[in-house]
Amino acid sequence: MKYNPEKHHRKSMRLKGYDYSSNGGYFVTLVSKNRQDFFGKIINGEMNLSEIGQIAYDNWKNISEHFKNVEIDEFVIMPNHLHGIIVINSDNAGTFHETSLQHETPLQNNENNIISGKNEFFSNLSPSKNTLSVIIRLYKQSVTMWCKKNNHEYFQWQRNYHEWIIKNENHLERFRNYIYQNPLKWEIDSENPNKK
């Protein structure tokens, strides 16, 4: 079946007219296709990462190794999705709403990671303007490419992603708390296909 814009129009989930390359914080959610548990399992309120989950974790953690104007704040990998806070800071001053974002652990590089400032994949694909959608698209592609090269060809992401623009420090703290508590609330999580 050929693409027909009248029938197959996909409504954009982005806020119309908003510049997603502008400085600010974004809470994002990415989901696996059909909400399959590719990334691991929750056991006793703790996330146990699968091999794919570990790559998803490592590559997310190292996004700022490729995008120098991006900081990674709190994030969590769940069985079939991830939540994370991305801060775009084009002046690279390390501030968000005039308050420094602190990282509890230093970013580490891992040979299995595809995201890397030295990596040819990103050098060839990355456009000059680092919008939120470019960052997410390249992150998703990095995980998918690793899966294809490592006998996990069945792995797929759900199309698109969800994002919320973080408006102030209270908003930021609410999202951080949500991320922190997410594994503890898996039993009732809307992304859990077996939720109680």
C-alpha positions in Angstrom: 0.0 0.0 0.0 1.4 3.4 -1.0 1.6 6.3 1.4 -1.5 8.5 1.1 -1.3 11.8 3.1 -5.1 12.0 3.3 -5.3 8.5 4.9 -2.0 8.1 6.6 -1.4 11.5 8.1 0.4 11.2 11.4 -0.3 14.0 13.8 2.9 15.4 15.3 3.2 15.0 19.1 5.5 18.1 19.4 4.3 21.5 20.6 3.5 23.6 17.5 5.9 26.5 17.0 8.2 25.5 19.9 11.9 25.5 19.3 13.2 22.2 20.7 16.8 23.3 20.3 16.3 26.1 22.8 17.8 26.0 26.3 15.7 24.2 28.8 14.9 20.9 30.4 12.7 18.1 29.0 11.2 15.0 30.6 11.0 12.3 27.9 9.5 8.8 27.7 10.5 6.3 25.1 8.6 3.0 24.8 9.5 -0.4 23.2 7.3 -1.6 20.4 4.1 -3.3 21.7 5.4 -2.6 25.2 7.6 -5.7 25.1 9.9 -6.3 28.1 13.2 -5.9 26.1 15.1 -4.1 28.8 14.8 -6.4 31.7 12.5 -7.2 34.7 11.5 -5.6 38.0 12.3 -7.8 40.9 11.5 -6.7 44.5 11.2 -3.1 43.3 14.5 -3.0 41.5 15.2 -3.0 37.8 17.4 -5.9 36.6 18.7 -5.0 33.2 18.8 -7.4 30.2 21.7 -7.2 27.7 19.6 -4.7 25.6 18.6 -2.9 28.8 22.3 -2.4 29.7 23.0 -1.0 26.2 20.0 1.3 26.5 21.3 2.5 29.9 24.9 3.0 28.9 24.0 4.8 25.7 21.5 7.1 27.5 24.1 7.9 30.2 26.6 8.9 27.5 24.4 11.1 25.3 26.4 14.2 26.4 29.6 12.6 25.2 28.3 13.2 21.7 26.0 16.2 22.2 28.2 18.7 24.0 25.3 21.1 24.7 23.3 18.4 26.4 23.3 17.3 30.1 21.7 14.1 31.3 19.9 14.4 34.7 17.9 11.6 36.4 16.7 8.7 34.2 15.5 5.2 34.6 15.3 2.2 32.4 12.1 0.2 32.9 11.2 -3.3 31.4 9.6 -1.7 28.3 10.3 2.0 28.5 12.6 4.6 29.8 12.1 8.0 31.4 14.8 10.6 31.4 15.5 14.3 31.9 17.5 16.0 29.1 18.8 19.5 29.5 19.8 21.5 26.4 22.2 24.2 27.3 23.7 25.8 24.1 25.9 28.2 26.1 27.3 25.1 27.9 27.3 27.0 31.2 25.8 24.0 33.0 22.7 25.8 34.3 19.0 25.1 34.2 16.7 27.9 35.4 19.8 29.4 37.1 20.5 26.3 39.2 23.3 23.8 38.5 22.3 20.3 37.7 24.4 17.8 39.6 25.3 14.4 38.4 25.8 11.8 41.1 28.1 9.6 38.9 30.6 10.7 36.2 29.8 9.7 32.7 31.7 6.6 31.6 32.5 5.3 28.2 31.9 1.6 27.4 33.3 -0.2 24.4 29.8 -1.6 23.7 28.3 1.9 23.5 27.5 3.2 20.0 27.1 6.8 21.3 30.5 8.4 21.3 32.0 11.6 20.1 34.5 9.5 18.2 32.0 7.2 16.6 31.6 7.3 12.8 27.9 6.5 13.0 27.1 9.8 14.8 29.6 11.8 12.8 27.9 10.9 9.6 24.3 11.2 10.7 24.2 14.0 13.2 22.9 17.3 11.8 24.3 20.6 13.0 21.2 21.7 15.0 20.8 19.5 18.1 17.1 19.6 18.6 15.5 17.3 21.1 14.1 15.1 18.3 17.5 14.7 16.7 19.0 13.6 20.1 16.2 11.1 20.7 16.3 9.8 17.1 20.0 9.2 17.2 19.8 7.6 20.6 17.1 5.2 19.4 19.1 4.4 16.3 22.2 3.7 18.3 20.4 1.1 20.5 18.6 -0.4 17.4 21.9 -0.7 15.5 23.6 -2.4 18.4 20.8 -4.9 18.6 20.9 -5.7 14.9 24.7 -6.3 15.2 24.4 -8.5 18.3 21.6 -11.0 17.4 18.7 -9.0 18.7 17.2 -8.2 15.4 13.7 -8.5 16.9 14.1 -5.4 19.0 12.1 -2.3 18.0 11.1 1.0 19.5 7.5 2.3 19.5 7.3 5.2 17.0 7.9 8.6 18.3 8.3 9.6 22.0 6.6 11.7 24.6 8.1 14.9 26.1 7.1 17.5 28.7 8.8 20.9 28.8 10.1 21.5 32.4 8.9 24.9 33.4 10.6 25.5 36.8 12.5 23.9 39.7 9.3 22.4 41.3 8.4 20.8 38.0 12.0 19.4 37.8 11.8 17.9 41.3 8.4 16.3 40.6 9.9 14.6 37.5 13.0 13.5 39.4 10.8 12.0 42.1 8.7 10.3 39.5 11.7 8.7 37.9 13.2 7.6 41.2 10.0 6.0 42.3 9.1 4.4 39.0 10.5 0.9 39.7 8.7 0.8 43.0 5.4 1.4 41.3 5.8 -1.0 38.4 2.8 -3.0 39.6 0.5 -0.1 38.8 2.5 1.6 36.0 0.4 2.5 32.9 3.2 1.1 30.7 2.9 -2.3 32.5 0.8 -4.7 30.3 0.2 -6.8 33.4 -0.6 -4.0 35.9 -2.9 -4.7 38.7 
